[in-house]
Amino acid sequence: MKILVIGSGAREHTIASTLLASDHVSEVAVVPGNPGMERDGLRVVNLNPKNQAGIIEFVQNNGYDWVFVGPEVPLIEGIVDSLAEAGIPAFGPSKQAAQIEGSKDFAKRLMERHNIPTAAYATFSELEPAVAYVREHGAPIVIKADGLAAGKGVTVAMDEQTAIDALNDIFLDHKFGIAGAKVVIEEFLEGQEFSLMSFVHGTKFWPMPISQDHKRAYDNDEGPNTGGMGAYSPVPQIPQSVVDEAIETIVKPTVEAMDADGIPFTGILYAGLIATADGPKVIEFNARFGDPETEVVLPLLTSDLAMAINDLLVGKEPEFTWDESAATLGVVLASDGYPEDVIKGAAVPDIAVDDDSHVYYAGVAVAGKDAQENETGLVGNSGRVMFVQTKAPTLAQAQRKVYELIPEQVPGMFYRHDIGAKALKG
């Protein structure tokens, strides 16, 4: 098989590398990819993911069997629908189904209609009633831009003024553009967060091991929200009984609800959950693999990812098996200034890894070329630059090992030193 993956980050590097590991796969290309991926034998194709016609033509002219769509934006723009119209199989939700991520209001209304546990909420399209709602309900309270905001459109406000400032940012300063045309305001929920991703096809689904990511930029959960600074799996502080309850009360009714509403879901359903005193509740849904959760979950897969997805696409029963005797943990190296004012151009360190470790590249570019046209190295070209992941028998061992791999100082970059601490303390 030849497979095309759409995306450019560490998530897509992980997906593409896992697909290429199959004995049934001869080539995996990534659009647009990044130059770090080429180090793993992946083909990088310089096409804009927004150029749907160009992608269709490339797939047809190069004999790719199917397409895996990594990021949310192409999904929400309807690339799966366009590929289907051209007769090209793709693993990902339709434009309609991807609304479960593209609109928080859509997701909340779906959950409300089908009694799926989530935080109480209200949706607003104007500043004044939104502010009045905050003043009426008080803090802590959560402010969310309705649309896509690259993981940065959520403010957990511990006081009323922070909530009102967030509303001003969205409605007056248009910080998130069209994504902030509407705002969802939610009650604040207490508990440990965890990510539960599932392979989905219609009303059938296959859950993955749970994981937990770290959203804040700095140690001890300080600093601004980011797209994620590290992750680990499993999450020992979340009992299996809570996971089982989440599958029964959240994942199962959600895929059944979408099918019943005439928008069946195929692809990866990401449930961002919180274990409250009243049971697990939904914080958010995504219509694709999480980043950085993918980078710690897929390394636990012991079956053939490419064959499983191929089977799903042709209507066969897939096989997914997982290493339940190991733990994975990974750390993001980000450019200085991330997530606000990114300073690009830092030299990417060469990190020596073993068979149980991996470097997945995200925002990198070629530093330059020598006289023989060989690349001279990579530099940071975005906020999150790379992800260093390892697998070990225990989380404590994985944590210790990954921090031994990363240089203590990386000029022009920073990383958190406490990934996994919530699971290991006490």
C-alpha positions in Angstrom: 0.0 0.0 0.0 0.9 3.6 -0.5 -0.6 6.1 1.9 -0.7 9.9 2.0 -0.9 11.7 5.4 -2.0 15.3 5.5 -0.3 17.5 8.2 3.0 18.8 9.2 3.5 18.4 12.9 4.8 15.8 15.4 1.4 14.2 15.5 1.6 13.5 11.7 5.2 12.4 12.1 4.0 9.8 14.6 1.1 8.7 12.5 3.1 8.4 9.3 6.0 6.5 11.0 3.5 4.1 12.6 1.9 3.5 9.2 5.3 3.0 7.5 6.2 0.3 10.0 3.6 -2.0 8.5 4.9 -4.9 6.3 2.0 -4.0 3.9 3.1 -0.4 3.3 5.7 0.5 0.7 5.6 4.3 1.0 4.1 7.0 3.2 4.1 10.6 1.9 3.2 13.6 4.1 1.7 16.8 2.8 3.2 19.3 3.5 5.3 17.5 6.2 8.5 18.9 7.5 12.2 18.1 6.7 12.7 16.2 10.0 10.3 13.5 8.8 12.6 12.6 6.0 15.0 11.2 8.6 12.5 8.4 9.1 12.2 7.5 5.5 9.0 9.4 4.9 8.4 11.3 1.7 7.7 15.0 2.2 5.6 16.7 -0.5 5.4 20.5 -0.7 1.7 20.9 -1.2 -0.6 23.3 0.7 -3.2 21.3 2.6 -5.8 23.9 1.6 -5.1 23.0 -2.1 -7.7 20.2 -2.2 -7.6 19.9 -6.0 -3.8 19.7 -6.0 -3.9 16.9 -3.3 -6.5 15.0 -5.3 -4.4 15.2 -8.5 -1.3 14.2 -6.6 -3.0 11.1 -5.1 -4.4 10.1 -8.4 -1.2 10.6 -10.3 1.0 8.7 -7.8 -1.1 5.7 -7.0 -1.8 6.3 -3.3 -4.4 3.9 -1.9 -5.9 6.1 0.7 -5.4 9.3 2.7 -5.1 9.9 6.5 -6.1 13.4 7.5 -4.2 14.6 10.6 -5.1 18.2 11.5 -8.5 19.7 12.2 -8.5 22.5 9.7 -8.6 20.4 6.5 -11.3 18.2 8.1 -13.4 21.2 8.9 -12.9 22.6 5.4 -14.3 19.4 4.0 -11.3 17.6 2.5 -12.7 14.2 3.2 -15.9 15.1 1.3 -13.7 16.3 -1.7 -11.6 13.2 -1.7 -14.8 11.0 -1.6 -16.2 12.8 -4.5 -13.0 12.0 -6.4 -13.3 8.3 -5.5 -10.4 8.5 -3.0 -10.8 6.7 0.4 -9.9 8.8 3.4 -9.8 8.2 7.1 -11.4 11.2 8.8 -14.8 12.7 9.4 -16.9 14.6 6.9 -17.2 18.3 7.0 -20.5 18.0 8.8 -19.2 15.5 11.4 -16.1 17.5 12.0 -18.3 20.2 13.5 -18.0 18.4 16.8 -14.6 20.1 17.0 -15.3 23.1 14.7 -18.1 24.5 16.8 -18.1 24.2 20.6 -21.8 25.3 20.5 -22.6 22.4 18.1 -20.9 19.9 20.4 -22.6 21.3 23.5 -26.1 21.1 21.8 -25.4 17.5 20.7 -24.5 16.6 24.3 -27.5 18.4 25.6 -29.9 16.6 23.2 -28.5 13.2 24.0 -27.8 13.5 27.8 -24.1 13.2 27.5 -22.4 14.5 30.7 -20.7 17.8 30.3 -20.5 21.2 32.1 -23.5 23.5 32.2 -23.1 26.2 29.6 -24.6 29.2 27.7 -23.7 30.5 24.2 -23.4 34.2 23.3 -22.8 36.2 20.2 -22.6 39.7 21.9 -20.4 41.1 24.6 -22.9 42.6 27.0 -25.1 39.6 27.7 -22.0 37.5 28.1 -20.6 39.8 30.7 -23.9 39.8 32.5 -23.8 36.0 32.6 -20.4 36.1 34.1 -21.4 38.6 36.7 -24.5 36.5 37.5 -22.6 33.2 37.9 -19.3 34.4 39.3 -15.9 32.7 39.1 -14.2 30.3 38.6 -15.8 30.1 35.1 -14.5 29.0 31.6 -14.6 31.2 28.5 -14.3 29.4 25.1 -14.2 30.9 21.6 -16.7 28.8 19.6 -14.5 28.0 16.7 -10.9 26.8 16.1 -8.2 28.8 17.9 -5.2 26.5 17.7 -5.8 25.2 21.2 -5.5 28.8 22.7 -9.1 29.9 22.7 -10.0 28.8 26.2 -9.6 30.8 29.3 -10.1 29.2 32.7 -10.9 32.4 34.7 -10.4 32.1 38.5 -11.9 35.6 39.0 -14.6 37.6 37.2 -12.2 40.3 35.8 -10.1 37.6 34.0 -13.3 36.2 32.5 -14.5 39.7 31.4 -11.0 40.5 30.0 -11.2 37.2 27.9 -14.6 38.3 26.6 -13.2 41.7 25.6 -10.3 40.0 23.8 -12.8 37.9 21.8 -15.6 40.4 21.1 -13.8 43.8 21.0 -10.2 42.9 20.0 -11.3 40.0 17.8 -8.3 38.0 19.1 -9.5 34.8 17.4 -11.1 36.3 14.4 -14.2 34.4 13.1 -13.6 31.7 15.6 -14.8 34.2 18.2 -18.0 35.2 16.5 -19.7 33.2 19.3 -18.5 32.3 22.8 -19.4 29.4 25.0 -19.3 30.0 28.7 -19.1 27.0 30.9 -19.2 26.1 34.6 -15.8 25.3 36.0 -15.3 21.6 36.7 -12.9 20.2 39.4 -10.9 17.0 38.8 -8.1 15.4 36.8 -8.3 15.7 33.1 -7.5 12.9 30.7 -7.8 12.2 27.0 -9.7 9.2 25.6 -9.3 8.7 21.9 -11.1 6.1 19.8 -11.0 4.8 16.3 -14.6 5.2 15.0 -16.6 4.0 12.0 -20.3 4.7 12.2 -21.6 3.3 15.5 -18.6 1.1 16.0 -15.6 2.3 18.0 -12.3 1.0 19.4 -10.9 3.0 22.4 -7.2 3.6 22.8 -5.3 3.8 26.1 -5.9 7.0 27.9 -3.3 9.7 28.2 -2.9 13.1 29.9 -1.2 16.2 28.4 0.2 19.3 30.0 -1.3 22.5 28.5 0.5 25.3 30.5 3.8 26.5 29.1 5.8 26.2 32.3 6.6 23.9 35.2 3.9 23.5 37.9 1.2 24.4 35.4 2.2 28.0 35.2 2.1 30.4 32.3 -0.3 30.6 29.3 -2.2 27.8 27.7 -0.4 26.1 24.8 -1.2 23.4 22.3 0.4 21.0 24.8 3.9 20.8 26.3 4.1 17.0 26.9 2.1 13.9 27.6 2.1 10.4 29.1 0.2 7.2 29.0 -1.3 5.4 30.9 -2.8 7.7 33.6 -2.6 5.6 36.8 -4.5 8.2 38.9 -7.6 7.6 36.7 -9.2 4.2 37.7 -10.2 1.8 35.0 -13.8 2.1 36.4 -13.8 5.8 35.4 -12.5 4.9 31.9 -15.2 2.2 31.5 -17.9 4.7 32.7 -16.6 7.3 30.2 -16.8 4.7 27.3 -20.4 3.8 28.3 -21.8 7.2 29.1 -19.8 9.4 26.7 -18.1 7.7 23.7 -20.8 5.2 22.9 -23.7 7.6 23.1 -21.8 10.2 21.1 -21.0 8.0 18.1 -24.6 6.7 18.3 -26.0 10.2 18.5 -24.1 11.4 15.5 -25.2 8.4 13.5 -28.8 9.0 14.6 -28.6 12.7 13.7 -27.6 11.7 10.2 -23.9 12.7 10.5 -22.1 9.4 11.1 -18.5 9.8 12.2 -15.5 8.0 10.7 -12.0 8.8 11.9 -10.5 9.6 15.3 -12.9 10.9 18.0 -10.9 12.6 20.8 -12.8 13.1 24.0 -11.1 15.5 26.4 -12.6 14.5 29.7 -12.4 15.4 33.4 -13.0 12.9 36.3 -15.3 14.9 38.6 -16.9 13.8 41.8 -20.0 13.1 39.8 -18.2 10.9 37.2 -16.4 11.7 34.0 -17.6 14.7 32.0 -16.7 16.1 28.6 -14.5 19.2 28.4 -14.2 19.1 24.6 -14.4 16.9 21.6 -11.9 16.9 18.8 -12.4 15.3 15.4 -8.8 14.0 15.1 -5.8 12.6 17.0 -4.7 14.8 19.9 -1.3 16.5 19.8 0.8 15.7 21.8 -1.3 12.7 23.0 -0.7 10.8 19.8 3.0 10.8 20.3 2.7 8.7 23.5 -0.4 6.6 22.6 0.6 5.2 19.2 4.0 3.9 20.4 1.9 1.5 22.6 0.2 0.0 19.6 1.3 -3.6 19.0 -0.9 -4.3 16.0 -0.7 -3.1 12.4 -2.2 0.4 12.1 -2.2 0.6 8.3 -4.0 -2.8 8.0 -6.5 -1.8 10.7 -7.5 1.4 9.0 -7.5 -0.3 5.6 -9.9 -2.9 7.1 -12.1 -0.1 8.5 -12.3 1.7 5.2 -13.4 -1.5 3.3 -15.9 -2.6 6.0 -13.9 -5.3 7.7 -13.4 -5.8 11.4 -10.1 -4.2 12.4 -7.6 -5.4 15.0 -6.1 -3.0 17.6 -3.9 -4.4 20.3 -1.9 -2.5 22.8 1.2 -3.0 25.1 -0.4 -2.9 28.5 3.0 -3.7 30.3 4.7 -0.4 29.4 4.4 3.3 29.8 5.2 6.2 27.5 6.2 9.8 28.2 7.2 12.6 26.0 8.3 16.2 26.2 7.9 19.1 23.8 10.8 21.4 23.0 9.4 24.8 22.1 10.9 28.0 20.7 11.5 30.8 23.1 8.5 33.1 23.4 5.9 30.3 22.6 2.9 30.6 22.6 2.8 34.4 22.3 5.8 35.8 20.5 7.7 32.9 19.0 11.4 33.5 18.3 12.4 31.3 15.3 15.8 30.0 14.2 17.2 28.1 17.1 19.4 25.2 16.2 17.6 21.9 16.7 19.7 19.5 18.9 20.6 16.1 17.7 19.2 13.7 20.3 20.5 10.1 20.2 17.6 7.6 20.8 17.3 3.9 21.2 14.7 1.4 19.9 12.2 2.5 22.7 12.6 6.2 22.1 11.9 8.6 19.3 12.2 12.2 18.2 9.1 13.4 16.3 9.6 16.7 14.5 7.1 19.5 14.3 8.0 23.1 13.5 11.4 22.7 11.8 13.1 24.0 8.7 16.5 23.2 7.0 19.2 25.5 8.4 21.1 25.5 5.1 23.1 23.4 2.7 26.7 22.8 2.1 28.6 22.8 -1.2 27.4 19.3 -1.9 23.8 20.3 -1.3 23.6 18.3 1.9 21.5 19.8 4.7 23.5 21.3 7.5 20.9 20.7 10.2 17.5 21.9 11.3 16.3 25.0 13.0 13.1 25.8 14.8 10.5 27.3 12.5 7.4 27.5 14.7 6.2 27.4 18.3 6.5 23.7 19.1 9.7 22.4 17.5 10.1 18.7 18.4 8.8 16.0 20.7 11.1 13.6 22.5 9.3 10.3 23.5 10.3 7.2 25.3 8.8 3.9 26.4 9.8 2.0 29.6 8.3 -0.5 32.0 7.0 2.2 34.4 6.1 5.9 34.1 8.9 6.8 36.6 11.5 5.1 34.4 10.1 6.7 31.3 10.2 10.1 32.9 13.8 9.6 34.1 14.9 8.3 30.7 13.3 11.1 28.6 15.0 13.8 30.7 18.3 12.0 30.3 17.9 12.2 26.6 17.2 16.0 26.4 20.1 18.4 26.9 19.9 20.4 30.0 20.1 23.7 28.1 18.9 24.1 24.5 19.7 27.6 23.3 16.6 29.3 21.9 14.2 26.7 23.2 12.6 25.7 26.5 10.7 22.7 27.8 8.9 21.6 31.0 10.7 19.5 33.5 7.7 18.0 35.2 5.8 16.0 32.6 4.2 13.1 34.4 4.5 14.6 37.8 0.8 14.4 38.5 0.9 10.7 38.1 4.1 10.2 40.1 3.6 12.4 43.1 2.6 10.6 46.3 
